[in-house]
Amino acid sequence: MKCFKNATVYVDGFGLTKCTVSFDEKIEKISPFAARNAEVIELPEDAIVLPGFIDQHIHGAGGSDGMDGTVEDIANIAKTIAAEGTTSFLVTTMTQSPENITKALQAVKTYREENSDEGARVVGVHLEGPFIAAAHKGAQPLEYVKAPDIAVFDGYNEASGNSIRIVTLAPEVDGADEFIRHLTEKGIVASIGHTGAKYGDIEKAVANGASNVTHTYNAQTALHHREIGTVGSAMLLDELNCELIADTIHVSVPAMRLLFKNKPVNKISLITDAMRAKGIPDGVSELGGQVVYVKNGEARLEDGTLAGSVLRMNRAVQNMVEKVGIPFTLAVDYATMNPARMLKIDNEAGSIKVGKRADFTVLNANYDVLLTVRGGKIIYQA
C-alpha cells in the first residue's frame, strides 16, 4: 500500500481537497489519515494530485509511430508519454495501405496481450481513416483514401483483437450511414473528421449514432452564416463530443474560447494528435511515409500542411487555463473524465474515487509533471 499524505488532491465530487489517498492497484481510501503501514510518497508543497491523463488521439512520440507496426514502438510511445502525465491512450492509425494498417493493428493486439505495465496503458485503437473525404485529407496520403466499407473495417477490427474504440470518418461519403450504424451497434465511437460535411450530413450522422468530432476545426468544413458546416454543427449539437488540439497552433485561442463557450462542460476532450517527433529535438521527421519538418513546436509537410503536433498533454491543460481562461479543474476534466466517458472506461478511470484504478498525474504550480502513476505503479518520476 502507498499513499499521498496530506496532499492537494482533485477528488471526484469534492474538487481540490487536502487529504490522504491510499492505494494499491486501485484507490483504497481517501481520508484525513493514511491506511496503516502505507508507504508515503513524498511530494513538494505545491504539488497537485490529479487523475491520470487520457489521450484518445495520438499517433506517436519519442521517435516512434503507431503505424510503425511493432510492439517495441508502441512500448516506446507508452513510456515517452508517461512523462507528460498520460496514463491511458489510444494508438492512433492513419490512412495508409491495408497491409500497413493491418500490421499496425496486429502489433496493438500483441502488445495488449503481453499486458505490459511499463508506461501508459493502451486502451485500444483510434482508426483515423482510411474512410475519409479526399478533399479534406489533411496530412493523410491521398492514394489510400477509401469509401466506408464494413467488411474491410471488420477485418481491421479482428486484426486488432477487437480493440478499435474510435473510427474517424467522413459522413457525407456514400456508404457512411450504414457504416456509422454498424459502428454504433458494436459500441464503437463514430467520429466525424477529415470531412466536407454540411449540417444536414452531420444531423443524419448523429441520428445514426455518431458522437465525436475529430480534432475540431481541423480538416473539416468551417462555419458560414448560410451553411454552418462541420464546425458549426459541432458547436450546435450537444450530442457531439469535440476533440481539441490545444496547442494554439492548430486552433487559435479565440477559437478555443468559442468552443468552450458553446459546448457543455462534459463535451470537450483534449487530445495531442502528436506524431513521432514529440519528445525529441526539432528537425526532419516522418508521418505516413511523408516528410515532416518540425520547428518551434510546429510539425508541417513540405507544402505547409500541419502534420499532427508535438503537444504534451500537461501543456494542453496549461494552455486551457492560462490562455483560454477556463477553471483549472474543468481543464483537467477535459483531459481525464471526458475522454474516459467517451471510451466507456469512466467506471475505472478518469477521476480520483475509491475503487477506481490508481492512475495519477502529479503536477507542480508550473504544470510540470513530477510523477505519473499507473495502476499504483510509478511509471514516470521527474
Residue pairs with C-beta under 8 A, 6 or more apart in sequence:
1 22
1 23
1 24
1 28
1 35
1 37
1 38
1 39
2 22
2 23
2 24
2 38
2 39
2 40
2 41
2 376
3 20
3 21
3 22
3 23
3 34
3 35
3 38
3 39
3 40
3 41
4 20
4 21
4 40
4 41
4 43
4 49
4 360
4 362
5 20
5 34
5 40
5 41
6 18
6 19
6 20
7 18
7 19
7 20
7 21
7 43
7 47
7 49
8 16
8 17
8 18
8 47
8 48
8 49
9 16
9 17
9 18
9 19
9 21
9 30
9 48
9 49
9 352
10 16
10 17
10 48
10 49
10 50
10 51
10 329
10 332
10 351
10 352
11 17
11 19
11 30
11 352
11 353
12 351
12 352
12 353
12 356
13 353
15 329
16 48
16 328
16 329
19 30
19 31
19 32
20 29
20 30
20 31
20 32
20 33
20 34
21 27
21 29
21 30
21 49
21 352
21 360
22 28
22 29
22 30
22 31
22 34
22 35
22 38
23 29
23 358
23 376
24 358
24 376
25 357
25 358
25 375
25 376
26 355
26 356
26 357
26 358
26 376
27 352
27 353
27 354
27 355
27 356
27 357
27 358
28 35
28 354
29 35
29 354
30 352
30 353
30 354
34 40
41 371
41 378
43 49
43 362
43 370
43 371
44 364
44 370
46 364
46 365
47 362
47 363
47 364
47 370
48 362
48 363
48 364
49 352
49 360
49 361
49 362
50 85
50 332
50 336
50 352
50 360
50 361
50 362
50 363
51 332
51 336
51 337
51 349
51 350
51 351
51 352
51 359
51 360
51 361
52 85
52 86
52 87
52 88
52 120
52 336
52 349
52 359
52 360
52 361
52 372
52 373
52 374
53 84
53 85
53 86
53 87
53 88
53 313
53 314
53 317
53 335
53 336
53 361
54 86
54 87
54 88
54 89
54 123
54 335
54 336
54 339
54 340
54 343
54 345
54 349
54 350
55 81
55 86
55 88
55 89
55 90
55 120
55 271
55 272
55 313
55 335
55 339
56 89
56 90
56 126
56 165
56 166
56 243
56 269
56 271
56 339
56 342
56 343
57 90
57 92
57 126
57 128
57 166
57 214
57 215
57 243
57 271
57 272
57 273
58 77
58 81
58 89
58 90
58 91
58 92
58 271
58 272
58 273
58 274
59 65
59 66
59 67
59 92
59 93
59 94
59 128
59 273
59 274
59 275
59 276
59 287
59 308
60 66
60 67
60 68
60 73
60 77
60 274
60 275
60 276
60 277
60 278
60 308
61 76
61 77
61 80
61 81
61 274
61 276
61 278
61 279
62 76
62 77
62 79
62 80
62 276
62 278
62 279
62 280
63 76
63 276
63 277
63 279
63 280
64 72
64 73
64 74
64 76
64 77
64 80
64 276
65 73
65 77
65 275
65 276
65 286
65 287
66 73
66 74
66 77
66 91
66 92
66 93
66 104
66 108
67 93
67 94
67 96
67 100
67 101
67 104
67 288
68 104
68 107
69 100
69 103
69 104
69 106
69 107
70 107
71 107
71 110
71 111
71 114
73 107
74 91
74 107
74 108
74 111
74 122
75 111
75 116
75 118
75 119
77 89
77 91
77 119
78 89
78 116
78 118
78 119
78 120
78 121
78 122
79 118
79 119
79 120
79 379
80 119
80 278
80 279
81 89
81 119
81 120
81 274
81 278
81 279
81 313
82 119
82 120
82 372
82 374
82 379
82 380
83 279
83 312
83 369
83 372
83 380
84 312
84 313
84 314
84 315
84 369
85 313
85 314
85 361
85 362
85 363
85 369
85 372
85 380
86 120
86 313
86 361
86 372
87 120
87 121
87 349
87 359
87 360
87 361
87 372
87 373
87 374
87 379
88 120
88 121
88 122
88 123
88 345
88 349
88 359
88 374
89 120
89 121
89 122
89 123
90 122
90 123
90 124
90 125
90 126
90 165
90 166
90 343
91 104
91 108
91 122
91 124
91 125
91 126
92 125
92 126
92 127
92 128
92 273
93 101
93 104
93 105
93 125
93 126
93 127
93 128
93 129
94 128
94 129
94 140
94 287
94 288
95 128
95 129
95 130
95 132
95 137
95 140
95 141
95 144
95 145
95 146
95 288
96 104
96 129
96 130
96 141
96 144
96 288
96 289
97 144
98 152
101 127
101 130
101 156
102 155
102 156
102 159
105 125
105 156
105 159
105 160
105 164
106 159
106 160
108 122
108 124
108 125
108 160
108 161
108 163
109 159
109 160
109 161
109 163
111 122
112 122
112 124
112 161
112 163
113 161
117 374
117 375
117 377
117 379
118 379
119 374
119 379
120 372
120 374
120 379
121 359
121 374
121 375
123 165
123 343
123 345
124 160
124 163
124 164
124 165
124 343
125 160
125 163
125 164
125 165
125 166
126 164
126 165
126 166
126 167
126 168
126 191
127 153
127 156
127 164
127 166
127 167
127 168
128 140
128 168
128 193
128 194
128 214
129 140
129 144
129 145
129 168
129 194
130 140
130 144
130 145
130 146
131 146
131 147
131 148
131 149
131 153
131 167
131 168
131 169
131 170
131 173
131 176
131 179
132 140
132 145
132 168
132 169
132 170
132 173
132 193
132 194
132 195
133 145
133 170
133 172
133 173
133 194
133 195
133 196
133 197
134 142
134 145
135 196
136 170
136 194
136 195
136 196
136 219
136 220
136 221
137 145
137 194
137 219
138 194
138 218
138 219
138 305
138 306
139 287
139 288
139 290
139 292
139 301
139 305
139 306
139 307
139 308
140 194
140 288
141 288
141 289
141 290
146 152
147 173
147 174
147 175
148 169
148 173
148 174
148 175
148 176
148 178
148 179
149 175
149 179
150 178
150 179
150 182
153 164
153 167
153 179
153 182
153 183
156 164
157 163
157 164
157 186
157 188
164 188
165 188
165 189
165 343
166 188
166 189
166 191
166 212
166 342
166 343
167 183
167 188
167 189
167 190
167 191
168 191
168 192
168 193
168 194
168 214
169 176
169 179
169 180
169 190
169 191
169 192
169 193
169 195
170 176
170 192
170 193
170 194
170 195
170 196
170 197
171 177
171 180
171 192
171 195
171 197
171 201
171 202
171 204
171 205
171 210
172 195
172 196
172 197
172 198
172 201
176 205
177 204
177 205
177 208
179 190
180 190
180 205
180 208
180 209
180 210
181 208
181 209
183 189
183 190
183 209
184 190
184 208
184 209
184 210
185 209
187 344
189 211
189 212
189 342
189 343
190 205
190 208
190 209
190 210
190 211
190 212
191 210
191 211
191 212
191 213
191 214
191 243
192 202
192 205
192 210
192 212
192 213
192 214
192 220
192 230
192 234
192 240
193 213
193 214
193 215
193 219
193 220
194 214
194 219
194 220
195 201
195 219
195 220
195 221
195 230
196 220
196 221
196 230
197 205
197 220
197 221
197 229
197 230
197 233
198 221
198 227
198 229
199 227
199 228
199 229
199 232
199 233
199 236
202 210
202 230
202 233
202 234
202 237
202 240
203 233
203 237
206 237
206 239
206 240
210 240
211 239
211 240
211 241
211 342
212 240
212 241
212 242
212 243
212 269
212 342
213 220
213 230
213 234
213 240
213 241
213 242
213 243
214 220
214 243
215 243
215 244
215 245
215 250
215 271
215 273
216 231
216 234
216 242
216 243
216 244
216 251
216 259
217 231
217 250
217 251
217 255
217 259
218 245
218 250
218 251
218 306
220 229
220 230
220 231
221 227
221 229
221 230
221 231
222 229
222 230
222 231
223 229
223 231
223 232
223 235
224 232
228 236
233 240
234 240
234 242
234 259
235 258
235 259
235 262
235 263
236 262
238 263
238 264
238 267
240 267
241 267
241 268
241 269
241 338
241 342
242 259
242 263
242 267
242 268
242 269
243 269
243 270
243 271
243 273
244 251
244 256
244 259
244 268
244 269
244 270
244 271
244 334
245 251
245 271
245 272
245 273
245 309
245 311
245 316
246 256
246 270
246 311
246 316
246 317
246 319
246 320
246 324
247 297
247 309
247 311
247 315
247 316
247 319
248 256
248 319
248 323
249 297
249 298
249 306
249 309
250 273
250 306
250 309
251 259
253 323
253 324
256 319
256 320
256 323
256 324
257 324
257 325
259 268
260 268
260 320
260 324
260 326
265 330
265 333
266 333
266 337
266 338
266 341
267 338
268 334
268 338
269 334
269 335
269 338
269 339
269 342
270 313
270 316
270 317
270 320
270 331
270 334
270 335
270 339
271 316
271 339
272 278
272 309
272 311
272 312
272 313
272 316
273 308
273 309
273 311
274 308
274 309
274 310
274 311
274 312
275 285
275 287
275 292
275 299
275 307
275 308
275 309
275 310
276 285
276 286
276 287
277 283
277 285
277 292
277 294
277 299
277 310
278 309
278 310
278 311
278 312
279 310
282 294
282 295
282 296
283 293
283 294
284 291
284 292
284 293
284 294
285 291
285 292
285 293
285 294
285 299
286 292
287 299
287 301
287 307
287 308
290 301
290 307
291 301
291 302
292 299
292 300
292 301
292 307
292 308
293 299
293 300
293 301
293 302
294 310
297 310
297 311
298 306
298 310
299 306
299 307
299 308
299 309
299 310
300 306
300 307
301 307
313 335
314 361
314 363
314 367
314 368
314 369
315 367
316 335
317 331
317 332
317 334
317 335
317 367
318 367
320 326
320 330
320 331
320 334
321 327
321 328
321 331
336 349
336 350
336 351
337 346
337 350
337 351
338 350
339 350
340 346
340 349
340 350
340 351
341 350
347 356
348 356
348 357
349 356
349 357
349 359
350 356
352 360
357 374
357 375
358 373
358 374
358 375
358 376
359 373
359 374
359 375
360 371
360 372
360 373
361 369
361 371
361 372
361 373
362 369
362 370
362 371
362 372
362 373
363 369
363 370
364 370
368 382
369 380
369 382
370 381
370 382
371 378
371 380
371 381
371 382
372 378
372 379
372 380
372 381
373 379
